[in-house]
Amino acid sequence: MKLLIVLCLAAVALARPQSERDATIVDYVNEHREDNSYDFSLETSNGIIREESGLSYPGADPETGSYTQSAQLRVHPP
């Protein structure tokens, strides 16, 4: 679930005008820890920087629980 959210956000961040379709990923970090926390960051060659961290609180039943997330999106034109 977390990975799907991260990938969707990355896809939105990368959906830029066609003149920038050749942008490449220059830095990518996706760390999941034993304590259910994670860090994610993505930087592209056209100046997009996406950073996110969070913590999962599992619920009593499958598919329940909650997340605490913090994210930042920066766009610096080349």
C-alpha positions in Angstrom: 0.0 0.0 0.0 2.8 2.4 0.9 4.7 1.6 -2.2 1.6 2.2 -4.3 1.1 5.7 -2.8 4.7 6.6 -3.3 4.7 5.5 -6.9 1.5 7.4 -7.6 3.0 10.6 -6.1 6.2 10.1 -8.1 4.2 9.6 -11.3 2.3 12.9 -10.6 5.6 14.7 -9.9 7.1 13.4 -13.1 4.1 14.3 -15.3 5.6 17.4 -16.8 5.3 19.0 -20.2 6.6 17.0 -23.1 9.7 19.2 -23.5 11.0 17.6 -20.2 10.1 14.0 -21.1 13.8 13.1 -21.2 14.4 13.9 -17.5 16.1 11.1 -15.7 16.2 10.1 -12.0 19.5 11.3 -10.5 18.8 10.2 -6.9 16.4 7.6 -5.4 16.1 6.4 -1.8 13.3 4.1 -0.5 14.0 2.7 3.0 11.6 0.6 5.0 12.5 -0.2 8.6 11.6 -2.9 11.1 9.7 -0.3 13.2 7.2 0.3 10.3 8.8 3.7 9.5 10.1 4.7 6.1 12.0 7.4 4.2 11.6 8.1 0.5 13.2 10.6 -1.8 13.4 11.2 -5.5 15.3 13.8 -7.5 15.2 14.2 -11.3 17.5 15.9 -13.7 14.9 18.6 -14.4 14.8 19.9 -10.8 12.0 18.0 -9.2 12.7 16.9 -5.6 10.2 14.8 -3.7 10.9 13.7 -0.1 8.6 11.8 2.3 8.9 10.0 5.6 6.3 8.2 7.7 5.3 5.7 10.2 2.7 3.0 10.1 0.5 2.1 13.0 -1.0 -1.3 12.4 -4.6 -2.0 13.5 -6.1 -5.0 15.2 -7.5 -6.4 12.0 -5.9 -6.8 8.5 -6.2 -3.7 6.3 -6.8 -1.4 9.3 -4.5 1.0 11.1 -3.2 4.5 10.3 -0.2 6.3 8.9 1.6 9.4 9.9 3.3 11.0 6.9 5.3 14.1 6.1 6.1 15.1 2.6 7.7 17.9 0.6 7.7 18.6 -3.1 10.1 21.1 -4.6 10.4 22.1 -8.3 13.5 24.0 -9.4 13.4 24.7 -13.2 16.7 23.8 -14.8 
